[in-house]
Amino acid sequence: MNRSLKIRDLTLRDGQQSQFATRMSQAQVDKVLPYYKKAHFYAMEVWGGAVPDSVMRYLNESPWDRLESVKKGVGDSSKLTALSRGRNLFGYNPYPDSVIEGFCKNAVTSGIDIMRIFDALNDIENMKSSIRFVKEAGGLADCAVCYTVDPKFSGRERVKAFLSGKKLPSDIFNIRYFVEKAKALEALGADMITIKDMAGLIDPHRSASLIKALKSEVGVPIDLHTHCTPGYGVASILAAMVNGADIVDTAILSFSGGPAAPGYEIIRVFADKLGLDTGVDNSAVAKIDKALREIRGELAAYDQYKRMPPVVDLSKDSLNPELNRLYDDALEYTVGGKLDKALELCRKIEAAYNYPEPDSIVQKAQIPGGMYTNMMTQLKEAKLEQHLEEVLKAVPLVRLDAGVPPLVTPTSQIVGVQAVNYVVSRTKHEDGYANVSKNFAELVKGSYGKTPWPVDPDFRLKICGSREEIPYDTSNYKKQPNPELSEAGGSLLALDEKEALLLELFPSVAEKFLKGRRIAQWKREHPEGAVGTASSSSVLTSAPVEEKPKTFNPMLLQNCEIPAFSSFAADLPEDYQVDDGHDEGYWVYAVENAQ
């Protein structure tokens, strides 16, 4: 067995995004950076995902400043990681190579060492440009394969399909599927491969089998990324460790569990028992956790579970005998291949750390938690909550018609919204596809790339008016305007390439953010309201606007009437599309359009 284990800390990106709606301010991040510098994690995921959008939208901060500040604070003690969605980067529509190259170059220049690149369809063609440009810029390409499972069909549905001559897929997402994707990405230059399990659906059996297969056929390091939502997180990471994973993803204990990743402290205990050297300083981690507990209190409005794990300092604390026995037995069962028993014990360990109970609906339906939440909200808006079971049964049928895409943003929301539309239409005695969202039509047409299962040409004709697949044509891409602002002395909205990229990637959010910054900076430079042209040097060096950021409390939704979900949920403006299965973009759009 490999005698070392690298740890990628997710706290400052995925951890706060999963748990606290990506609301950590720069000041809060700065509090923990001195301790992270001493902790020496192999890598820290600090950027990408929802971070660039959120720091502009809610905190009135620059995403590039966020990244560069973290790099300055941590130095070279850990590699910095970002998450991007292949050719789509942060939006839904593919970008031309010029935008992808600019983004990758500037991200690496500003501090990113590892770019984690994924595609919602696992279409490798959509990842090629990002891989090439990251490596040309001097970064490492972490190529992620999105983990998913086959759609489940009832016996009745299978009989119906057989009688109609319709073929139902089976065993698409088997071990070979993921291994072949990993090998193809390795051939393109991947420096490491991540199995990216957004919904936490990988159980310890599949984790063990998949990691073992990848280690036997792929030559680059293998990383497992998963979440704790359905209750597999700790057991599946342990199974990966035992079977040779090179890297595992964790979050600091106070930001872990539930919809987030397993806690570093829990995984470190297993690593120590296995004799695996992580190279991480536990005393520094304890200081990070102490500071994060204060920050979690400051983020209470966004804390869905409000269940704080107990304080654990591995540099000086020892396990009580009962908990230590659970660790030993879970490890023994995992090494011995008795993974069901190991899972049972790992869930007891999670409970000892006050983790939320496993989400049984996500576990049974095998869909991401955010997808389920959005479908339920859509039904409530239509006053059709009683049809939830029908919607859950419609998900595999709609997913099949769309080419069996993995259920990750954006495909999870596209399929989920369409499944509700399907059932709503049927309740009106209409065809199930009487109401089709724009994004569903684009998915079926081929705009997002190749689906794992071929779309029936007759169905594509019905939905899109074409039997043939029509890929998205980036030659039609129009660059975002960069106007002069008369109210800021004629200054351009975006003053450099980095700001211009923000306009391309987050059009309306960046426009509002940059406009506010330009105007505030102009007023500071000209307090008497003088008319003239702002110089780029004065604007770049001026202090940021100190207005109180507009924030969103998700608890307001409990008493908030919002527009009918089906009228806009799958057709949000690009800058409302939030990454990695977290559906904050919908909620924000809903509240902003509330009565």
RASUL-V284167 format. One record per residue. RES is the residue in one small letter. SS is DSSP state (H for helix, E for strand, L for the rest). PHI is phi in degrees with one decimal (NA if undefined). OMEGA is omega in radians with two decimals (none if undefined). Layout:
res | ss | phi | omega
RES | SS | PHI | OMEGA
RES | SS | PHI | OMEGA
This chain:
res | ss | phi | omega
m | L | NA | 3.05
n | L | -56.0 | -3.06
r | L | -92.0 | 3.04
s | E | -134.5 | 3.12
l | L | -141.8 | 3.12
k | E | -86.7 | -3.12
i | E | -114.7 | 2.99
r | E | -101.2 | 3.13
d | E | -84.8 | -3.07
l | L | -103.8 | -2.88
t | H | -54.1 | -2.98
l | H | -82.2 | 3.02
r | H | -125.9 | -3.06
d | H | -65.9 | -3.12
g | H | -61.4 | -3.12
q | H | -71.9 | 3.10
q | H | -69.2 | -3.12
s | H | -70.4 | -2.99
q | H | -99.3 | -2.91
f | H | -134.2 | 2.99
a | L | 55.4 | 3.05
t | L | 57.0 | -3.06
r | L | -106.8 | 3.11
m | L | -65.4 | 3.12
s | L | -81.1 | 3.09
q | H | -60.5 | 3.14
a | H | -61.3 | 3.12
q | H | -68.7 | 3.09
v | H | -61.7 | -3.10
d | H | -60.2 | -3.12
k | H | -61.4 | -3.03
v | H | -98.5 | -3.05
l | H | -62.5 | 3.11
p | H | -60.1 | 3.13
y | H | -75.6 | 3.09
y | H | -62.7 | 3.14
k | H | -60.8 | 3.14
k | H | -88.8 | -3.06
a | H | -76.4 | 3.11
h | L | 61.3 | 2.91
f | L | -63.8 | 3.07
y | L | -57.7 | -3.13
a | E | -147.7 | 3.08
m | E | -129.7 | 3.05
e | E | -83.2 | -2.99
v | E | -128.3 | -2.96
w | E | -148.5 | -3.08
g | E | 80.4 | -3.06
g | L | 57.9 | -3.12
a | L | -89.5 | -3.04
v | H | -61.3 | -3.09
p | H | -58.6 | 3.11
d | H | -63.3 | -3.00
s | H | -67.0 | -3.08
v | H | -67.9 | 3.03
m | H | -78.8 | -2.99
r | H | -65.5 | -3.01
y | L | -108.1 | -2.99
l | L | -108.7 | -3.14
n | L | 55.6 | 3.14
e | L | -119.0 | 3.13
s | L | -85.3 | 3.07
p | H | -59.8 | -3.14
w | H | -68.9 | 3.06
d | H | -61.9 | 3.12
r | H | -58.3 | -3.10
l | H | -64.1 | -3.09
e | H | -66.6 | 3.10
s | H | -67.3 | 3.11
v | H | -63.9 | 3.13
k | H | -60.1 | 3.12
k | H | -63.8 | -3.10
g | H | -73.7 | -3.06
v | H | -97.7 | -3.10
g | L | 64.3 | -3.12
d | L | -102.3 | -3.09
s | L | -72.3 | 3.05
s | L | -141.4 | 3.01
k | E | -76.9 | 3.12
l | E | -94.7 | -3.07
t | E | -120.2 | 3.01
a | E | -126.9 | 3.13
l | E | -115.1 | 3.05
s | E | -139.8 | -3.02
r | E | -101.6 | 3.05
g | H | 53.6 | -3.10
r | H | -65.6 | 3.13
n | H | -84.3 | -3.12
l | E | 54.6 | 3.14
f | L | -125.5 | -3.11
g | L | -100.5 | 3.10
y | L | -100.6 | -3.07
n | L | -84.5 | 3.11
p | L | -64.6 | 3.10
y | L | -102.8 | 3.04
p | L | -69.5 | -3.10
d | H | -58.5 | -3.12
s | H | -61.1 | 3.12
v | H | -72.1 | -3.14
i | H | -62.0 | 3.14
e | H | -62.7 | 3.14
g | H | -62.0 | 3.13
f | H | -63.6 | -3.09
c | H | -63.1 | -3.12
k | H | -61.2 | -3.10
n | H | -71.3 | 3.10
a | H | -63.8 | 3.14
v | H | -67.7 | 3.12
t | H | -59.7 | -3.09
s | L | -84.3 | 3.04
g | L | 136.1 | -3.12
i | L | -74.3 | 3.08
d | L | -96.3 | -3.08
i | E | -128.5 | 3.04
m | E | -103.2 | 3.06
r | E | -85.7 | -3.01
i | E | -113.1 | 3.08
f | L | -138.1 | 3.05
d | L | -134.4 | -3.05
a | L | -63.4 | 3.13
l | L | -100.8 | -2.98
n | L | 55.7 | 3.09
d | L | -85.8 | -3.03
i | H | -63.9 | 3.09
e | H | -58.3 | -3.14
n | H | -74.5 | -3.09
m | L | -105.6 | -2.99
k | H | -59.5 | -3.08
s | H | -62.2 | -3.13
s | H | -62.6 | 3.12
i | H | -58.9 | -3.09
r | H | -63.9 | -3.05
f | H | -71.8 | 3.07
v | H | -62.9 | -3.10
k | H | -69.4 | 3.09
e | H | -63.7 | 3.14
a | L | -81.1 | 3.12
g | L | 99.3 | 3.12
g | L | -94.9 | 3.07
l | E | -98.5 | -3.14
a | E | -97.6 | 3.05
d | E | -95.5 | -3.03
c | E | -94.6 | -3.04
a | E | -101.2 | 2.99
v | E | -105.9 | -3.10
c | E | -71.9 | 3.13
y | L | -81.1 | 3.06
t | L | -153.8 | -3.14
v | L | -126.7 | 3.12
d | L | -67.4 | 3.04
p | L | -64.9 | 3.13
k | L | -100.8 | 3.13
f | L | -118.4 | 3.10
s | L | -74.1 | 3.09
g | H | -59.8 | 3.13
r | H | -63.5 | 3.13
e | H | -65.8 | 3.12
r | H | -68.5 | 3.10
v | H | -64.0 | 3.13
k | H | -60.0 | 3.14
a | H | -66.2 | 3.13
f | H | -62.5 | -3.12
l | H | -67.2 | -3.13
s | H | -90.5 | -3.14
g | L | 79.3 | -3.13
k | L | -91.5 | -3.11
k | L | -87.2 | 3.08
l | L | -97.7 | -3.13
p | L | -74.9 | 3.02
s | L | -150.1 | 3.09
d | L | 57.1 | 3.06
i | L | -73.7 | -3.02
f | L | -93.2 | 3.11
n | L | -91.2 | -3.10
i | H | -59.0 | -3.12
r | H | -62.0 | -3.14
y | H | -56.3 | -3.08
f | H | -71.0 | 3.13
v | H | -64.7 | -3.12
e | H | -65.7 | 3.07
k | H | -62.4 | -3.13
a | H | -63.9 | -3.14
k | H | -65.3 | 3.11
a | H | -64.5 | 3.12
l | H | -69.9 | 3.06
e | H | -60.9 | 3.13
a | H | -64.5 | 3.12
l | L | -84.1 | 3.10
g | L | 111.7 | 3.11
a | L | -57.1 | 3.09
d | L | -86.7 | 3.07
m | E | -160.5 | 3.13
i | E | -121.0 | 3.04
t | E | -111.3 | 2.88
i | E | -86.7 | -3.01
k | E | -100.5 | -3.09
d | L | -101.9 | -3.02
m | L | -62.7 | -3.03
a | L | -95.2 | -3.11
g | L | 71.7 | -3.04
l | L | -87.9 | -3.10
i | L | -75.9 | 3.13
d | L | -91.2 | -3.06
p | H | -62.3 | 3.09
h | H | -62.5 | -3.13
r | H | -68.8 | 3.11
s | H | -60.6 | -3.13
a | H | -62.4 | -3.09
s | H | -66.2 | -3.08
l | H | -69.7 | 3.14
i | H | -63.8 | 3.13
k | H | -61.1 | -3.14
a | H | -66.6 | 3.14
l | H | -64.0 | -3.13
k | H | -65.8 | -3.13
s | H | -83.7 | -3.03
e | H | -123.9 | -3.09
v | L | -119.7 | -3.02
g | L | -91.7 | -3.12
v | L | -97.2 | -3.12
p | E | -58.4 | -3.12
i | E | -114.0 | -3.11
d | E | -122.2 | 3.01
l | E | -112.9 | 3.08
h | E | -118.9 | 3.13
t | L | -147.1 | -3.10
h | L | -126.2 | -3.03
c | L | -101.8 | -2.99
t | L | -49.9 | -3.12
p | L | -87.0 | 3.01
g | L | 95.4 | 3.14
y | L | -100.8 | -2.90
g | H | -48.9 | -3.07
v | H | -63.5 | -3.11
a | H | -63.2 | -3.11
s | H | -74.6 | 3.05
i | H | -65.1 | 3.11
l | H | -61.0 | 3.11
a | H | -61.8 | 3.10
a | H | -66.1 | 3.14
m | H | -61.4 | -3.11
v | H | -64.0 | -3.08
n | L | -100.1 | 2.90
g | L | 104.5 | 3.10
a | L | -56.7 | -3.14
d | L | -85.6 | -3.07
i | E | -137.7 | 2.98
v | E | -132.2 | -3.09
d | E | -101.6 | -3.14
t | E | -139.0 | 3.00
a | E | -124.0 | 3.05
i | L | -58.6 | -2.93
l | H | -47.7 | -3.06
s | H | -70.6 | 3.08
f | H | -114.6 | -3.02
s | L | -109.9 | 3.06
g | L | 80.9 | -3.13
g | L | 59.6 | -3.14
p | L | -75.7 | -3.12
a | L | -96.2 | -3.11
a | L | -79.5 | 3.04
p | L | -62.0 | -3.10
g | E | -74.8 | 3.07
y | H | -54.5 | -3.05
e | H | -60.1 | 3.12
i | H | -67.3 | -3.10
i | H | -68.8 | -3.14
r | H | -64.5 | 3.10
v | H | -60.0 | 3.10
f | H | -63.3 | 3.14
a | H | -60.2 | 3.13
d | H | -62.7 | -3.14
k | H | -67.6 | 3.09
l | H | -87.0 | -3.11
g | L | 74.6 | -3.14
l | L | -94.5 | -3.12
d | E | -88.1 | 3.12
t | L | -94.8 | -3.11
g | L | 73.8 | -3.08
v | L | -96.7 | -3.14
d | L | -84.9 | -3.08
n | H | -66.7 | 3.14
s | H | -67.5 | 3.08
a | H | -68.1 | 3.11
v | H | -61.8 | 3.12
a | H | -60.9 | 3.11
k | H | -70.7 | 3.06
i | H | -61.2 | -3.09
d | H | -63.0 | 3.13
k | H | -60.9 | 3.13
a | H | -67.2 | -3.13
l | H | -66.4 | 3.12
r | H | -65.2 | 3.06
e | H | -66.0 | -3.14
i | H | -65.5 | 3.11
r | H | -61.3 | 3.06
g | H | -62.4 | 3.11
e | H | -68.7 | -3.13
l | L | -100.9 | -3.02
a | H | -56.7 | -3.12
a | H | -64.3 | -3.10
y | H | -108.9 | -3.07
d | L | -88.1 | -3.04
q | L | -69.0 | -3.00
y | L | -98.3 | -3.13
k | L | 52.5 | 3.10
r | L | -121.3 | -3.07
m | L | -83.7 | 3.04
p | L | -65.4 | 3.10
p | L | -65.9 | 3.11
v | L | -71.3 | 3.13
v | L | -133.4 | 3.06
d | L | -119.2 | -3.06
l | L | -68.3 | 3.14
s | L | -75.6 | -3.12
k | L | -142.5 | -3.11
d | L | -84.3 | 3.04
s | L | -119.3 | -3.14
l | L | -72.9 | 3.01
n | L | -70.2 | -3.02
p | H | -56.4 | -3.12
e | H | -65.0 | -3.14
l | H | -69.0 | 3.10
n | H | -60.6 | 3.12
r | H | -66.4 | 3.09
l | H | -61.1 | 3.09
y | H | -60.8 | -3.10
d | H | -61.2 | -3.10
d | H | -69.5 | 3.11
a | H | -61.3 | 3.12
l | H | -65.9 | 3.14
e | H | -61.7 | 3.13
y | H | -67.0 | 3.13
t | H | -68.2 | 3.11
v | H | -60.5 | -3.13
g | L | -82.0 | 3.10
g | L | 81.3 | 3.11
k | L | -92.3 | -2.89
l | H | -78.2 | 3.06
d | H | -65.0 | 3.11
k | H | -67.1 | 3.10
a | H | -62.4 | 3.12
l | H | -61.0 | 3.13
e | H | -58.1 | -3.11
l | H | -74.0 | 3.11
c | H | -64.8 | 3.08
r | H | -68.5 | 3.05
k | H | -68.0 | 3.09
i | H | -64.7 | 3.10
e | H | -58.8 | 3.13
a | H | -63.5 | 3.12
a | H | -64.1 | 3.11
y | L | -99.5 | 3.03
n | L | 65.4 | 3.07
y | L | -70.9 | 3.04
p | L | -61.0 | 3.08
e | L | -61.2 | 3.07
p | L | -56.2 | 3.13
d | L | -79.2 | -3.04
s | H | -67.3 | -3.13
i | H | -68.7 | 3.09
v | H | -61.7 | -3.14
q | H | -63.2 | -3.09
k | H | -75.4 | -3.10
a | H | -78.6 | -3.14
q | L | 56.3 | 3.07
i | L | -130.1 | 3.11
p | L | -61.2 | -3.11
g | H | -60.9 | 3.13
g | H | -64.5 | 3.10
m | H | -64.9 | 3.11
y | H | -63.0 | -3.12
t | H | -59.8 | -3.13
n | H | -66.2 | 3.12
m | H | -64.3 | -3.14
m | H | -65.0 | 3.11
t | H | -64.2 | 3.12
q | H | -60.4 | 3.12
l | H | -65.9 | 3.13
k | H | -63.3 | 3.12
e | H | -61.8 | 3.13
a | L | -88.6 | -3.09
k | L | 56.2 | -3.10
l | L | -128.4 | -3.11
e | H | -57.7 | -3.10
q | H | -67.2 | -3.11
h | H | -98.5 | -3.09
l | H | -57.3 | -3.12
e | H | -60.0 | 3.11
e | H | -64.1 | 3.12
v | H | -65.0 | 3.12
l | H | -61.0 | 3.08
k | H | -74.3 | -3.14
a | H | -76.8 | -3.09
v | H | -54.7 | -3.14
p | H | -63.4 | 3.13
l | H | -69.2 | 3.11
v | H | -66.2 | 3.12
r | H | -60.9 | 3.10
l | H | -61.6 | -3.14
d | H | -60.5 | -3.12
a | L | -87.7 | 3.10
g | L | 96.8 | 3.11
v | L | 52.6 | 3.10
p | L | -71.6 | 2.95
p | L | -58.1 | -3.11
l | L | -94.3 | 3.10
v | L | -141.9 | 3.11
t | L | -54.8 | 0.17
p | L | -95.3 | -2.99
t | H | -66.0 | -3.14
s | H | -62.3 | -3.13
q | H | -73.5 | 3.11
i | H | -62.8 | 3.14
v | H | -68.2 | -3.12
g | H | -62.7 | 3.12
v | H | -62.2 | -3.11
q | H | -68.9 | 3.10
a | H | -64.1 | 3.09
v | H | -67.2 | 3.10
n | H | -56.3 | -3.14
y | H | -60.0 | -3.11
v | H | -69.7 | 3.11
v | H | -59.6 | 3.12
s | H | -63.3 | -3.14
r | H | -66.3 | 3.10
t | H | -64.9 | 3.10
k | L | -94.4 | -3.13
h | L | 62.3 | 3.07
e | L | -104.9 | 3.01
d | L | -60.5 | -3.10
g | L | -58.0 | -3.13
y | L | -108.9 | 3.08
a | L | -67.1 | 3.13
n | L | -120.6 | -3.07
v | L | -115.2 | 3.11
s | L | -73.3 | 3.12
k | H | -59.2 | -3.09
n | H | -68.7 | 3.07
f | H | -64.1 | 3.11
a | H | -61.6 | 3.13
e | H | -65.8 | 3.10
l | H | -62.7 | -3.14
v | H | -65.8 | -3.11
k | H | -66.7 | -3.12
g | L | 113.3 | -3.09
s | L | -64.7 | -3.11
y | L | -90.7 | 3.14
g | L | 123.6 | -3.11
k | L | -77.7 | 3.09
t | L | -85.6 | -3.13
p | L | -62.0 | -3.12
w | L | -124.4 | -3.09
p | L | -66.3 | 3.05
v | L | -77.4 | 3.11
d | L | -59.5 | -3.13
p | H | -56.6 | 3.13
d | H | -67.1 | 3.10
f | H | -68.4 | 3.11
r | H | -61.0 | 3.10
l | H | -61.8 | -3.14
k | H | -63.8 | -3.05
i | H | -86.9 | -2.97
c | H | -116.6 | -3.09
g | L | 80.8 | 3.13
s | L | -144.2 | 3.07
r | L | -80.0 | -3.06
e | L | -92.3 | 3.06
e | L | -67.0 | -3.13
i | L | -124.4 | 3.14
p | L | -66.6 | 3.09
y | L | -68.5 | -3.09
d | L | -104.1 | -3.10
t | H | -72.3 | 3.11
s | H | -67.2 | 3.11
n | H | -87.2 | -3.07
y | L | -65.5 | 3.11
k | L | -113.2 | -3.14
k | L | -66.3 | 3.13
q | L | -67.4 | 3.13
p | L | -68.3 | 3.10
n | L | -128.8 | -2.99
p | L | -77.0 | 2.95
e | E | -80.8 | -3.09
l | E | -105.2 | 3.14
s | H | -62.7 | -3.13
e | H | -74.0 | 3.07
a | H | -121.3 | 3.06
g | L | 69.6 | -3.14
g | L | 86.2 | 3.10
s | E | -63.2 | 2.99
l | E | -66.9 | 3.11
l | L | -60.9 | 3.09
a | L | -106.3 | -3.02
l | L | -97.3 | 3.14
d | L | -150.1 | -3.06
e | H | -64.0 | -3.12
k | H | -64.4 | 3.11
e | H | -69.3 | 3.08
a | H | -62.8 | 3.09
l | H | -65.8 | 3.08
l | H | -60.0 | 3.10
l | H | -64.5 | 3.14
e | H | -69.5 | -3.01
l | H | -87.9 | -3.10
f | L | -135.8 | -2.89
p | H | -49.8 | -3.02
s | H | -75.4 | 3.11
v | H | -64.4 | -3.13
a | H | -66.9 | 3.12
e | H | -60.2 | 3.13
k | H | -64.9 | -3.13
f | H | -63.2 | -3.09
l | H | -68.4 | 3.12
k | H | -63.0 | 3.10
g | H | -59.8 | -3.13
r | H | -68.5 | 3.13
r | H | -62.4 | -3.10
i | H | -65.9 | -3.14
a | H | -62.3 | -3.14
q | H | -68.7 | 3.10
w | H | -63.2 | -3.14
k | H | -66.2 | 3.10
r | H | -65.9 | 3.14
e | H | -74.4 | -3.09
h | L | -132.8 | -3.06
p | L | -62.2 | -3.14
e | L | -90.5 | 3.11
g | L | 77.6 | 3.13
a | L | -63.7 | 3.14
v | L | -98.1 | 3.10
g | L | 174.6 | -3.12
t | L | -112.7 | 3.14
a | L | -73.2 | 3.07
s | L | -83.4 | -3.11
s | H | -63.9 | -3.11
s | H | -66.7 | -3.12
s | H | -68.3 | -3.13
v | H | -69.5 | -3.08
l | H | -68.2 | -3.06
t | H | -98.9 | -3.13
s | L | -74.2 | 3.13
a | L | -71.1 | 3.12
p | L | -67.3 | 3.13
v | L | -61.9 | -3.07
e | L | -110.2 | 3.10
e | L | -78.6 | 3.08
k | L | -67.8 | -3.07
p | L | -67.9 | 3.04
k | L | -78.1 | -3.10
t | L | -117.6 | -3.08
f | L | -128.9 | 3.10
n | L | -98.4 | -3.09
p | H | -61.3 | 3.14
m | H | -67.7 | 3.11
l | H | -61.4 | -3.08
l | H | -65.0 | -3.10
q | H | -63.5 | -3.12
n | H | -123.4 | -3.05
c | L | -119.3 | 3.05
e | L | -82.1 | -3.14
i | L | -119.7 | -3.12
p | L | -60.7 | 3.14
a | L | -54.6 | -3.07
f | H | -55.8 | -3.02
s | H | -64.4 | -3.10
s | H | -77.6 | -3.09
f | L | -147.2 | -2.90
a | H | -59.4 | -3.11
a | H | -92.8 | -3.09
d | H | -121.2 | -3.13
l | L | -64.9 | 2.97
p | L | -55.6 | -3.04
e | H | -53.8 | -3.05
d | H | -75.9 | 3.00
y | H | -95.1 | -3.13
q | L | -82.5 | -3.09
v | L | -104.7 | -2.89
d | L | -81.1 | 2.88
d | L | 64.1 | 3.03
g | L | 80.5 | 3.13
h | L | -101.3 | -2.83
d | L | -105.1 | -3.11
e | H | -59.2 | -3.13
g | H | -57.5 | 3.11
y | H | -64.3 | -3.07
w | H | -63.0 | 3.12
v | H | -62.9 | 3.14
y | H | -61.6 | -3.12
a | H | -62.8 | -3.10
v | H | -67.4 | -3.14
e | H | -65.5 | 3.13
n | L | -107.1 | -3.10
a | L | -72.3 | 3.07
q | L | -70.3 | none
